[in-house]
Amino acid sequence: MLSLMALARGSFPTRSAIILAIGIVGASLFFGDAVITPAISVLSAVEGMNVVTPTFQPYVVPLTLVILAILFSVQRFGTGGVALIFGPITAVWFLAIGLSGLNHIIADPEILWAISPHYIVAFLINSPDVAFVTVGAIFLAVTGAEALYADLGHFGRKPIVLAWLAIVFPCLLLNYAGQGAFVLAKNGHVGHPFFEMNEGWTLIPMVVLATAATVIASQAVISGAFSLTRQAVQLNMLPRIASQAVISGAFSLTRQAVQLNMLPRLEILHTSERQSGQIYMPRVNVLLALAVMLLVVGFGESSKLASAYGISVTGNMLVTTVLLFVVMTRIWKWRLWVAVAMTAVFAFIDIGFFASNIVKVFEGGWASLAVAFTIVLAMWTWVRGSRYLFDKTRRNEIPLDFLAGNLLKKKPQLVSGTAVFLTSDPQSAPTALMHSLKHYKVLHEQNVILSVVTAPQPLVPDSERVKMETVNELFMRVTLTFGYMEQPNIPRALAICRKQGWKFDIMTT
């Protein structure tokens, strides 16, 4: 989402506010999804115990809260250790639901004719009003595949495509068709078809497996929320974020994360020595946990939460399509008619799903919109406030060229060595430099005004990493450029500066 926004925004140097607003809305809708998905997933799985015994009903919400509390409390330890069992459990889950559906398809194989798209087309034409409402209701089926793309950055395209075509899609198709056959066999008198079609000894194992699978799916969404927050920081959509490495020796200095300026100061902890993408954000984790648990307590049943689910996901899909169109036309330079043809199909589907879900605002959809609105307000306030503060501060700052010229004419007491001043505005004299001149009346022999910027592209080659500009014999500007998907490595970048001719002694810098 934010990757697309960064690319699209870079193509509009003077009119990027609209793209920024679209990106903020999309990111906020994702957070709404990140709150609802764990709540509805775990709650619906635990409700399966009601099929085993109706006396379990009073314990559904308390047990759901316990499971969620455990889920969020273990985030600090990362998923490196337990991730080894995630894959096998998920594979067993999909195979189990596929076999569960296959059992009922064998009893009524004609249900497979439902795969033909002409039935849905006829339904839409003959009963548009009923179809419109039904489309909004069946969108919950997206949860069967959502975990695949919720944390896309950790896996990549190829593994997800293979998993989808080889296991996930066939098993989902078998299960949904099997549920249809089961409901028809019972003449529609079914409360929880997913669990009720598992009879005898298979019921309790299926409930346990469903609970484990929903916890794993929720983990993927939570991890995706962490990744999205970090990416927002790296794209200047949140305030400066101090990143502290929790692994000994993994990082040589505190992470430079002042790249996107989109949220307040947040703490990022790295939980894996092997994968820098595995992170933990304490404040985000606490806020997500509180929001998810409030939804569980407030709604009490997964059926009521279903109405809240679709709006955030369909809105996110629509925003992604809009940003993709901008990238196609402005960055990839596709012909307009080709881009329109490609995105029109997705836009038609997205708008249809979004329209059918937006009518459920008063049935529970307000919850996801409330979460999204809160995030939008926080991000937009920070972006506007940061810009206002930057403009006001800059009016009170002294231009670096002016100061450097005056100091060259009337030099203060010079001391040996090199001073490096990190700043976001290389055209103005850094505050630290001004304080040093004011209070200590001294200046180093060599002064470097260092700024770190984020490029509107994922990676930046080393040949374009460093830009050095000599102001005069006392001052030099150095700009380090990193892609929005890169981890800024200042020491390595400074080594490139040395190769390009900047001579300095690290012991006197």
N, C-alpha and C positions, 0 to 999 in steps of 0.2 A: 504493500500500500504506500508506505512512505518512500520507498525506492522509486516508484512510479511518480510520486509527487515531486521528488527532488529532480528527476529527469525533466518532467514537464515544466516545472518552475524555472529551470535553467534556460529553457527556450523562450521565456518571456522576461527579458531583463528589466523592462520598465512596467510591465503589467502582470506581476506575479502574485498579487494579493488574492485574486480570484482562485488561482491554483492552490495557493496556501490554504485558503478557506475550505476548498473542496477536500484537500488532504486532511485537514484537521477534523472535518466532519466524518470522513471515512475511518480515521484512526479512532475517533470517539465511539463510532458505532461498533468497531471491533471490541473495544473495552466493554460495551454493553453486552456483546456476545460472550465475552470472557467471564462475565458475571453470571449470565443465565445458564450457559452450557453445563458447568459443574453442578449447579443446583438441580436442574431438570434431569440430568443424566443419573446422578447418584440417587436422587429421590425416586425416580421411576424404577431403578433396579431394586431398591429396598422394598418398594411396594409389591414386588413379586412375592414377598412372604405372605401377603394377604391371601394369595391363591393357595398357599400351603395351609394356612390356618387363619380364619378371619379374626381370631383373638389377638393377632399381632398388630392390628390397626393402631392402637394407642402408642406403639413403640416405633412407628415408621419415622416420624420426624425426629425424635431424640436420637435414634440410631444413625439417621442421615447426618445430623449435626456432629456426632462423634466421628464418623468416617471423614467428613469434611475437615474437622479440626485436625485429625491425624494427617490428612493429605497436605494441608497448608503448613503444618508444623515441621514436616520433614523436608520442605523445600530448601531450607538452609543447608542441608547436607548434599544437595545436588542429586542428580539421577544417574550418575555414573555407575554406581554399584547395582542398584535395582534395575537399571535399564537392560541388563542382560536377560532378565526374565520377562521384560515387557513384550519382546518380539514373540517368544513362544506362547505366552498367554493370549496375545492378540490373535495369533494364527489359530490356536485351538478354539478361540471364541468364534471366529468367522466360520471355521469348519463345522463347529457345533450348530450354529444357527442355520447353516446351509443344509446340514443333514436333517435338522428339525423340520425345515420347510419341505425338503424332498419327500419325507415320509407321507405328508398330506397331498403332495402333488401326485404321487403314485396312485393315491386313492381317487383323485379327480384330475387327470392330466389335461382336461380341456381348459383348465385355468390358465395354461400357458398361452392361449390365444390372446390373453390380455396384453401380451407384449406388443401386439400390433398397434401402431400409432393411430390407426383409423378409428379406433374406439374413442380415444380422447378427443380427436377432431370432431367426431359425431356428437360427443357429449357437449363440447363447447358450442357447437352450432345449434343443437336441439334444445339444450337447457342452459343457456348462458348465465342466468342468475344463480342457479344451483352450482354450476361449474365454477363460477367466480369464487364462491365461498369455499367450495371443496378444494380448490387449488391452494388457498391459504391454509387449510387444515392439513393437507398432505405434505406441506413443505417441511414438516418436522422430520420427514424421512431423510433430510439432508444430514441429520446428526449421524446417520450410519456411515458417512464418508468424511465428515468434517475433520476428524482427527488427522486425516491424511495430509491436509494442507495447512492446518492450523500452525504447525511448526515447520514449515517448508524449508527454512534456512538451515536446519540441522541435517537435512537428508539430500536435497537436490531433486531434480526432475526425474531422472531415470529410475531410481528405486521406487518412487511413488507411482510412476506409470506402470511399472512391472507389477507392483503389489496390487494396484487397482484392477488391472486386466486379468491377472492370474488367480487372485483369491477374492478380493473384496467385492468387486462387482458381481461375479457369479454367485457368491454366497448370499449377498444381499438380495439378488433377484430370486433365488430359490426360497429364501425366508419370507419375503413379501408375498410371493405367489402362494407359498404354503399357508400363510395367514389368510389369504383370500379364500383358498379352498376350505380351510377350517371354518371360517365365518359362514360360508355358504352351506356347509354341512350342518351347522348349528342353527340355520335360518336366522342369523344375525343376533341370536341371544348369547352374546359373549361380552364379558367385561374387560378382560385383559387377554386378548388372543395370543400375544407373544408367549406368555407363560402358560396359559391354559392348554395350548396345543402340545405342551410337553407333559405327558401323563406318566403316572407311576413314579418309579425311582429316578427318572431323569429330571424331575421338576426342581428338587432342592439343589443338585449340582448346577443346573442352569441359572438359578437365582444367584448362587455364589459366583459363578463365572461372569454373569452379567454385572455384578457389583464390581468385580476386579477389572473388567473391561471398561466400565464407565469411569473408574478412578484413573485408569491409564489415559483414556480420552481426555479427561479433565486436566490431567497433568500436561498433556500436549498443549491445550488451550492456555493454561497458566504460563507455561514456558514461552508460548508465543506472545503473551501479554508482556512478559519481561523483555523479550527481544524487541518488541515494537516500541516499548518505552525507551530502551537504550538507543534504538535507531532514531527516535524522535529527538533525543538529546544530541545525537551525532549530526542531526540535520538542523539544529538550532530552533527547535520547536519547544524546547524546555530550557530552564536555566542551567547553569554550569553544574555538571554532575561529577562528583569526585568518585573515581573508581578505585577501590582498594582490592588488591589481589590477596586472596586468602591462602594461596598456595605458596609455600616457601620457595623463593627463588624463581617464581614463574614470571614476575615482572620486575624490572630494575627501577622503576619509578612509578609514582601514582599516575594512573591513566589520565591522559589529556582528553577531556570530553566536552570541551566548550565549543563544539562545532556547529550545533544547530540552534541552540538557545530557545528551546520550546517549553521547558518546565523548570520548577524550582530545583534547588540542590537536592539530589537524591543519591543514595549510596548504592553502588553496584559491587557485589561480591562475586568473584569467580569461583566456581565450585568444581572445576575440572582442570587437571594439569595438561590434558591432551586436547581438549576442545574449548577454545576461548569463548565460543558461543553459549556455553552452559553457564548461566549467571543466575544470581539470586538478588532480588531487590527487596530489602526488609519492609520498607514503607508501602510499596506497591502490594506486597504479599499480605500485609495486615489489612489494607483497605479492601482488597479483593475478598479476603476471608470474611470480613464483616459484612460486605455487601451480599455475598453469596448466602451466608447464614440468615441474614435478614429476609432475603427472598424466600428461603425455605420455610421460615417461621411464618412469614406474612401470607404466603399462598397455600402452604400446607399440602397441596396435591400437585403431582406432575401434570395432570390434565389442565389445571388452571394456569400453570406456568407455560403451557404450550402456546397460548395466545401471545405471550410476551416474547417468545423466541424468534419468530419469523422476521419481525420488523428490522432488527439490527443486522441480521445476516443478509437479507435482500437489499437493504440500503447500502451495505458494504459492497455487495456485488455490483450494484449500479454505479457507485462511485469509482470502483476499479475499472469498469468499462469506459467511463468518461475519461479518466486519466490515460487509459490505454490508447484511446483515439487521439488524444493530444500528442502522446509520444510517437505514435505511428506517423502522424502528419508533420510534426515539428522536429523530431529527432531522427527517426528512421527515414524521413523524406519519402514516404509512400505517396503514391498518387491518391488524390482525394477520393475518387470513386472506389478505389480498392479498400482504403481504410473504412469508408462508409459501409461497403458491402460486408467487410469482416466484422465490424462492431455492431451493425444493425441487428444481426441475428441474436447476439448476446443481449443487446439493449432491449429487444422485443421480449425476450424471456425474462430479463431482470425486471423490466417495468411491470410485466404481468404479475410476477410473483410479489413485487413490492406493493402494487395496488391492492392485491387480494389480502395482503397482510396488514396494510395500514388501517383497514376498517376495524381491526381488532384492538385499536388503541384503548378503548374504554373497557375492554375485557381483560386487560393485563399488559397490553403492549406499551402502556405508559411507563412501565418499569424500565425497559431498555432505553426508551427515549429520555427518561430522567437521568439515567447513568450517562448517556451520550451527551446530553445537554450540560451536565456538570463538567465533563471532561473538556467539551468545547469552550465553556466559559473559562476554565482554568488555563487552557492553552492560549486562547486568544488574548486573555488578560495579560499573560506573561509576555507574549510576543509584542503586543502593543506597548506594554509598560517598559519592556526592555528597550524598545526602539525610542520611546520618549526619553528614557534615562540617558541613552547613548547620545541623542541629539542635544540634550541639555548639557551633558558633561562636555561634549565636544566644543560647545560654544565658549566654555570656560577654559579650554586647554590652549596651550601654545603650540603653533605649528612646529614640527620638528626641524624643518629646513631653516626657519627663522632662528630658532634656538641654537642650532648647530653653527650657523653663520656667526652669531654673536659670540659664542664660546670660542670659536676659532680666532676671532679678533682680540678678545680679552679672555685669555685662558685662566681658569682657576688653578688651584694647586693640583697637579697631575700625579697620580699614583700608578705604579706598574701593574700590568695585568689587563684582563679583559672582563668587562661587565656585560651580562646578557639580560635585557629587559623584555619580558614577555608581555605582549599587548595585543589587543584585538583591533587597534587602530594605528597602523604604522605611520600614518601621516601626522600624528600628534605626539608630543613629548609624553612619555609614560609618567604616571603619577609617582612611581618609585624613583625615577630619575630626578624629578623636580624636588622631591623630599630630600634626596641625597645632596643635591646642590644647595638647598636651603639650610639644612641642619649641619652638614659635615663640611661644606665649602670645598669639596674635592671632586675630581673627575678622573675616571680611569683613562689610561692611554688609548685604549680601544673600547668602543661601546657599540654593542650590537642590539638593534631594535628587532626583536624576533616576534613574528606573528604566525599563527597556525590557522589555515583556512581549509574548508571542506569543498571539494569540487563536486559538481552535479553529475558525477559518474562514479561507479562502484570502486574502480581501481585507478591509481595514477602511477605510470612508470617512473622509475628512478631518474630517468633523463629529464622529467618534468617536475621532479619533487622539490627542487630547491631553486629559488630565485634570489640572487644577491645583487644589491645596488649600493654603491659607495656614495655616501652623502658628502663627506669630506674626510680629511685625515683622522678625525676623531670618531666619526659615526659611520655605521653601515646598517642598511636594512636587509633583513633576511626573511623571506617568506617560505614557509614549508607547506606544501599542499598534499592533502591526503584524500582518498576517495571516501565516500560516505559509508562504505562497507569495510574500511580498513581500521586497524587499531593504530593510532598515532604512535610511532616509535621515534622519539626525539633524539636519543643518542645515535641511532643509525642514520637519521637524517643529517645530523651534525657531522658524521663521518663523511657523508657525500659533500658537505661544504668544504671539508678539508681537502678532498680530492680536487675541488674546483678552485682552490687557491687561497682559501681563508686559513691563515696560519694562526693557531692559538695553542696555548699550553693549558691542558685541562686542569692542571694543578694550580694555576693562577687565574682561573676563570670562575 
